[in-house]
Amino acid sequence: MFRPGEGQLQEQLQQAERNYIIQKNDFLKVDVYTNDGERIIDPDRKLVEQGNMQNMNNRQEVQYLVDVNGVVKLPMIGEVKLEGFTIREAEGIIQKEYERFYSRPFAVIKYLNKRVVVLGSPGGKVIPLANENTTLVEVIALAGGIDNTGRAHNIRVLRGDSVMMVDLSTVDGYRKGNHIMEPGDIVYVEPLRKPVIEAARDYGPIIGLITSVATLIVVISTR
């Protein structure tokens, strides 16, 4: 039902999460591992044999608040300003801070706030739900709206295993489809397809190669 396919949709979703800019009042889950994250992979199962994996699973999950100053207070390293950075950038900052205590630290940060992800025409955007009554139209507006590259009549809202079709190109469609958003919803605004531009992009290298070969043949034949 979604365009692009499920694999590409998941890739866009992950990219949007990675590009999310950390803001005040966000809740973050921060995990730090040593030796470049060896414990996460553990290919030789040595950590399991030593009984350490059970201790990892029993470790209490802690959420860290980004306070009004954009600062997060973390164990051992204290206060670190993360506001304004992407998740990937924040991981790099934390890894550098923990180098004082660990060998080759590897940090993994997850964003835990209530949010909606918008994909498709507006690009990959993560929209925090500031209140419980945020509507679909508000979420799309916060993501940058629908310009002439998007199809307002073909919007899909993925909620769990269900998909809701929404048409915002008409007043009646707006009234029926302007749902209250729930945490974890994914909104997909279908991009307007441009066959000529897409064909030029996809087949450009092949056309360029054929043109080069044809030019070479003409040059050789005229000698």
N, C-alpha and C positions, 0 to 999 in steps of 0.2 A: 504493500500500500504506500510505502514511503519511497520517494525518490531523493537521493540515490538509494542503492540497495542497503540492506541491513548492515553489512560490514562497513560501508562508507558512512552510514549514519552513526554507527558506534564510534568510528574514527573522528567524525566531526564533534561528537559529544565529548570525547576525551580531550580534543584540542580546545574546545570552549572552556572546559574545566581548567586546563593548564594555563589558559590565557586570562583567567579571572583575576581582577585586581582586588587585592585584599583591602577591606574597608573597616572603619570603626564598627564596633559591636559584632563583628564576625566571631564565630566560634571555629577554632581549628583543632584538628587532631594531628599531633606531631609524634612521629616515631623516629628514633635515631638508632642506627645499627653501626657496628664497627666493621673494619676490614672491607669497605666498599659494599656493605650489605650482604656479606657472606651468609649470615644466618637466614636471610630470606630464601636463598636458593638451597643451600646445604646439599649439594649433589651427592656427597658421599654418605649422607645420613649419620654423620658422626655426632652431630648435636643431639639427634634423637636418641642415639645409643647412650649418650651421657645423661639423658633424662632432662636436658635443658628445655626441650620443646614443650613439655608439660608446664614448666614454669612460665614460659612465654604466653601460653594460652590462658593461664590463670592471672596474668598481669591485668590490673584494673585499667580500663580505658578512661583517659582523662581528656577533658576538653579545655582548651586555652582561649581565653577571651582577648580580643583586640580592644583595648580600652579607648577612652575618648581622646587620648593622645596618640593613638595609633601604635601603641606599644603592647607587646606580649611578654608576660613574665614566665620564663621557662626554668626548669630545674638546672641547677649548677651554673648556668651562664647568666641568669638573672634577666633583666629587661632588655628586649630587642625590638627595635622599631621595624614593623613589617608593613605598615599601611602604605599603599601606593605601589607595592610590588606584586608581580604575578606569583602564582604558586611555585613555579619553577625557580624564579629569582629568590623567593623566600627560602626555598630548600638550600640553595647555594649559600645564603647568608648564615643559616643555622649550622650547616656543615662546617663552615669556616670557624664559627664560634666554638664548636665542640672539638675542634682540633687541639684545643688546649688540654683536653682530658682524654681523648680517644685517638686511636690510630686509624686514619683514613675513614672518618665518619661518613655515613650515608643516611640522609634525612628523607623522609616521606611525609608530605603534608596533605591532608584532605580537608576540604571545605565542608563544614557540617551545618551551615545555616539552611533555613528553609529557602528554596530557590526554584526557579523555573529556567530551563534551558531553551533558547530560541535558536533554531537552525534554519538553513535555507537561504532565502533572499537577503534577510538582514545580516547574515553572517553568524558565526558562532558567538552567542552572547549568553552570559549567566546573569539572570535578573533576580536579585534578592526580593523576597516577599516581605515588604515592610509592614503589612497588616493582613488580617485574615480575609479581607474582602477585595483583594486585588483581582481585577477582571482580565480577561484575555486581551481586550483592546488596550488596557493600561500596560500590560506586559509587552505587547508589540510596540507600543509607543516608546517605552523605556529602552527597547532594543534598537530604536532608530526609525521605526515605522516601516511602511511598505511603499517603496518608490516604484518607478516604472519598470524595475527589473523583477518585480514579484507579482504573483497572481493572488489578488485579494479574495477571489472566489474559490480558491483551492488551498485551504489551510487545514492542517491536521493536528489534532491534539492527542498525543499518546499518553495514556494514563494507565499504568500497570500493563495489563494484557489487552486493553481495549483502545480503539482508535475512534475519535470523534471527528466527523467532517464538518467544517465550518465555512460559510460563505459570508464574507464581510463586504461584498460589493453591493449589497442591497440593504435597505432599511429592515426588511423582514428577516433577512439572514443575520443581520446584526442583533436584532432582538432575540432571535432563537439561539444564536451561537456565542453570545458574549458571556461565557461561563465564568464562574468564580474559579480561580486557579488554585490548585493544591500543590503542596511541596512534592517535588520530583516529576512534575509534568514536563513533557517535552513538546514544544510547539514547532511545527515545521511549515514554513511558508514556501510553497513551490516556486522556484525561480522561473522566470519567463525564458523559454528556450529560444535560442537564436541559432538555427541550423547552419547558416553560412559561417558565422564566427566560430562555432564549435567545430565544424568540419575543417576550417582553416587551421585551427589550433591542433586538432588531432592528426590531420594529414599533412601539416606544414612541412615536417622533416622529409616525408616521402616525396612531396612535390618538389622541394628544394633539391633533393638528390637527383630526381628525374631531370630537372632543369639543368643541373650541372653536367649530367651525362650527355644530354642533348646538345648543350653548348660545346662540350669537348668534341663530340662527333662532328659538329658543323665546322669547328676550327680545323680539325684534322682533314676533313673532306675538301676544304677550300685550298689546301696547300698543294 
